[in-house]
Amino acid sequence: MIDNYSWRTPLKNLVLFLLPWVIIGYLTDHFLLSMVIALTWLVGWHYYHQWQLFVWLWRTRSLTPPVANGAWATIFDGIYKQQKANRKRRRQLGDLIKRFREGAQALPDATIVFDHENTIIWSNKLAHQLLGIKNSDVGQRLNNLIRNPNFEQYQKKGDFKEPIIITSPLNPQSLLEIRIIPYAEQMLFIARDVTKLKQLENMRQDFVANVSHELRTPLTVMLGYLEMMEEPEHTPPAMIKKAIDEMSQQTVRMRDLVEQLLVLSKIESGGEEVFKQTVNVASMLSVVQSETSSLNAVKGHQISFDIDNDLIVYGSETELRSAMSNLIFNAIHYTPDGGTIAVSWKRTKEGALFSVSDNGEGISQKHLARITERFYRVDKARSRKTGGSGLGLSIVKHVLARHYSGLKVSSQVGKGSTFSFTLPNNMIPEKDQKAS
């Protein structure tokens, strides 16, 4: 109906409306009066419908149009259809904006939209958590809220091809990677917490450097002896025997280092499910006890084992054996000859307690916080002499973390040390808890 509507339609309707009044005017000889009445009625009719239009659009704001006929019916119908289409488009646009905001809020990065004058237009929740920028900060200047010289220089430079790393305004210990992406007339600011990535990168670099150093030393020793043995006729038999013994020791040291690195890698990657199997620790420690006899042959320590034979726990037998044997072997290695070492495995109120005590040289307080770091040594010279890799306590730390425990160290210089850990009660099967 609207498509067929043209300028001829209102003209035709006007002619059809006036024709009867023209005829009446000629028949009654009151043509002028007849035209005045007709036009007055026509103007009144139009003003009435204009008033209906005003009330509909501005007062009632109803979606349903007023009842009308003629040209006004077409007008009302057109406005109604246009309003209906506009409301549909607004609803679609509202849904689109809602989905956009929900998507932006779900982003794993802090996101801020700002203009070329640095005025903040919008920000998501992570921007509040990482940068302290809230929704109420819309309209503020970005550089007033992020006061960092490197960031200001980065903005002034205007080259946003590469990101920049700055400290978080909320936590100086956190590092944020900042990217700025220009689009249209606005700028998109994206911040990501890279603290852990940087820490991992530093750890990787330290790890590679330490492993390289640990392997380079024995390889250098072996290479030196091999060069010496290139001319056996000029090498005394005693020196050859010493070289072979030393190379054997260094080879064993490198083998132990590689094996411990593999153990540590396996533990860090997840290993076995700790609640899937039980471990008879007493039986396991009896095997470790026999191993200590041969290891202790030269040292001559007095080693006592106080073991609860009925105390069974959940866990990985391989990992727990590695942790416990590391603590026992460390005590044997680092306690002066003829010392005393006490190994204990017993039930307490807190859980299953394992401890190794010795009367050795002890450890200074300044070292205690770092002794579980990889390759950290209290006495490097003594560690090389005993063949230590610097990974034993790091393995213990990771094993205990997987078994919901942690290493405790009590030590006094000149009096000895006690290394212990407690597996919590939930690591002990229920029947053993009831029996205790």
ZALOMI-804115 format. One record per residue (C-alpha): residue in one letter; x, y, z. Coordinates in steps of 0.02 Angstrom, whole numbers, plus 50000, padded with zeros to 5 digits. Layout:
<nodes>
AXYZ ...
</nodes>
This chain:
<nodes>
M500005000050000 I501415012050044 D502395007349888 N500905012749779 Y500685029149872 S501175044649768 W500785063249753 R499245058749649 T498435049849795 P498225064849912 L497725075649762 K496395063049713 N495765062049893 L495685081049904 V494685082249742 L493475068549798 F493265077449966 L492925094849891 L491835089349743 P490245086549846 W490475103449932 V490715112149763 I489105104449698 I488175109249857 G488835127249841 Y488255129049662 L486545121649698 T486255133049849 D487115148449777 H488235148349933 F489855142349852 L491015152749961 L490165147350122 S490195129350066 M492085130450031 V492425138650200 I491475124950291 A492355111350191 L494105118550217 T493765121950401 W493225104050426 L494745098050329 V495955108650432 G495125102950593 W495255084850537 H497115086950503 Y497435095950668 Y496505082350761 H497615068950686 Q499165079550720 W498635080250901 Q498415061350901 L500165059750827 F500885071050963 V500025061551102 W500565044651029 L502395049551006 W502715060151161 R501435055851294 T500805038151282 R502385031551194 S501345016451147 L501915004851009 T500125003550941 P499645018650831 P497985028350849 V496505023150742 A496405034050585 N495875033650402 G496395041750242 A498135049150225 W498395048950414 A498115030250420 T499545028450297 I500635040350399 F500275031450564 D500575014650484 G502245020450412 I502825027750578 Y502265011950667 K503255000850550 Q504775012250561 Q504685012150752 K504534993350752 A506054991650638 N507035004050745 R506624994750904 K507174978550826 R508804986550768 R509074994250942 R508764977251022 Q509984969050902 L511254982850932 G511004981251120 D511274962451110 L512834965351005 I513534977951129 K513114966251273 R514014951751189 F515484962951150 R515624968551331 E515424950951397 G516784945251275 A517914959651326 Q517624955751510 A518084937551477 L519744942251398 P521244935851497 D522074952951480 A521714970151551 T520904980251411 I520644998951398 V519945009351254 F520545027351246 D520615041251116 H522085050751041 E521975063351183 N522285049351310 T520505050251377 I519855033451440 I518255027851353 W518025010351423 S518934997151527 N518614979151582 K518724971051754 L520514965151735 A521054983151708 H520464986351885 Q521374971151954 L523034973851863 L523064992851845 G521814999651971 I520775007851833 K518905007151872 N517335010851772 S517195027251866 D518855032551788 V518045034351616 G518435051951556 Q520085052651650 R521765053751560 L522675037151548 N524395044451585 N523715052151746 L523265034751809 I524785025151743 R526275035451798 N527765026351728 P529195035351637 N529485020651518 F527645020051473 E527575038851443 Q529105037751331 Y528315022951240 Q526745033251206 K527705048651149 K528755038251030 G527165032050945 D527965016050881 F526825002150944 K527484987650840 E528334979850992 P527614978451168 I528404986251323 I528614978551496 I528304989451649 T528014986551834 S526214986051893 P525565002151972 L524764991452108 N526194979352143 P528014983752104 Q528414964952108 S527274961651959 L527784964251778 L526524969151644 E526744967551457 I525884982451374 R525264983151194 I524414997951110 I523424994650951 P522775009850854 Y521105007550766 A519895020050687 E519975035750796 Q520375026350954 M521745016151037 L521634998951116 F522724996351271 I523084978151319 A524044973251477 R524574955451521 D525384949351683 V527044941451629 T527814939951803 K527784920951802 L528414920151623 K529894931151668 Q530234920951823 L530174904951721 E531334912551591 N532564917651726 M532434900451805 R532744892351635 Q534274903051606 D534944899251780 F534544880951757 V535474879751591 A536944889451663 N537024878351818 V536874862051722 S538204867851599 H539344872051744 E539024855651835 L539394845551678 R540854856151621 T541864853151781 P541934834051772 L542144834451584 T543634846051604 V544404834351732 M544144819251619 L544814828351466 G546374833351562 Y546724815451616 L546394808751441 E547634821051367 M548894815551497 M548614797251452 E548934800251267 E550774796651306 P550674781651426 E552534778351416 H552854795051502 T551474792751633 P551864783551795 P550714768551833 A550174776751996 M549614792251901 I548644781651776 K547744772751918 K547324789451999 A546694796151833 I545564780951806 D544864782251983 E544544800951964 M543714798751794 S542624784951865 Q542074796352006 Q541684810551886 T540724798851771 V539664792851917 R539384810951967 M538764815551793 R537664799951788 D536894804451956 L536614822251898 V535704816751741 E534654804151839 Q534154817251967 L533704829451828 L532574816151751 V531774812651921 L531474831151951 S530734833351776 K529554818651803 I528974825351971 E528664842851902 S527674835951755 G526394828051872 G526984810351904 E525834797551982 E524174801152066 V524584801552252 F522894794852311 K522864779952192 Q524014768752293 T524644766052469 V526454765152522 N527154753552655 V528474765852714 A529214753752842 S529574740752707 M530274754152592 L531404761152729 S532094743852766 V532794743652588 V533484761252612 Q534264755652777 S535234741752690 E535854754352562 T536484765852698 S537564751952770 S538694751552618 L538644770452601 N539104772552785 A540544760052781 V541864773652765 K541004786852872 G540694775453021 H539134784453084 Q537984777353215 I536304776953122 S534694772353214 F532994769053133 D531424771453239 I530054765353121 D528184762553149 N527914746553049 D526014748853042 L525994766752976 I525464766352793 V525094781852687 Y524404786552518 G525694792352391 S526954788152258 E528204775452325 T529524780752198 E529394798952246 L529314796352435 R530804784652428 S531774797752329 A531344811352458 M531724800752612 S533324793152544 N533944810452491 L533754816752670 I534604801352744 F536034801252618 N536314819952642 A536494817152829 I537784803452797 H538764813952671 Y538814830152768 T539044823652946 P540874822052999 D541534804253021 G540924795053174 G539344805553196 T537614800253252 I536074800353140 A534294796453195 V532934792053069 S531124792053130 W529444787553052 K527964788853171 R526154794153195 T525744811153273 K524154821453295 E524574831253137 G524904815753030 A526364804552981 L528024812253034 F529684808052952 S531294815753020 V533174814053002 S534274821653139 D536164822553145 N537524830253255 G538484837353108 E539134854853072 G537404862553057 I536804875952936 S536854894652961 Q535164903652967 K535604914052813 H535624898252707 L534044889752770 A532844899352658 R533784894352501 I534384876652528 T532934869252424 E533404879552271 R534164869952127 F536054869052132 Y536144879752289 R537544874152404 V537974879552580 D539784874652553 K540254872252370 A541954864852408 R541204851752524 S539834847652398 R541084844252260 K542094833452379 T540564822852423 G539954822752242 G538334831952279 S537314838452131 G536364852052221 L534704844452166 G534294832952313 L533324845152421 S532474852652269 I531804835252229 V531244833452411 K530334850252402 H529364845452243 V528924828052307 L528234834952470 A527234848352379 R526374834552280 H526014825352443 Y525244840652528 S526734843352642 G528284853952658 L530064852352719 K530504859252891 V532304862252940 S532954865453116 S534824868353128 Q536174875953238 V537944878653182 G539094866253271 K537664856253346 G536804847953200 S535204848353097 T533484840453090 F532574838652923 S530754833452939 F529054833452855 T527294828252904 L526074820152784 P524334826452838 N522994815052909 N522054814352743 M523584805352671 I523334791052796 P522024777752751 E520494778152865 K520804760952943 D522514766753002 Q521774782753073 K520484772853172 A521814760853234 S522864775153298 
</nodes>
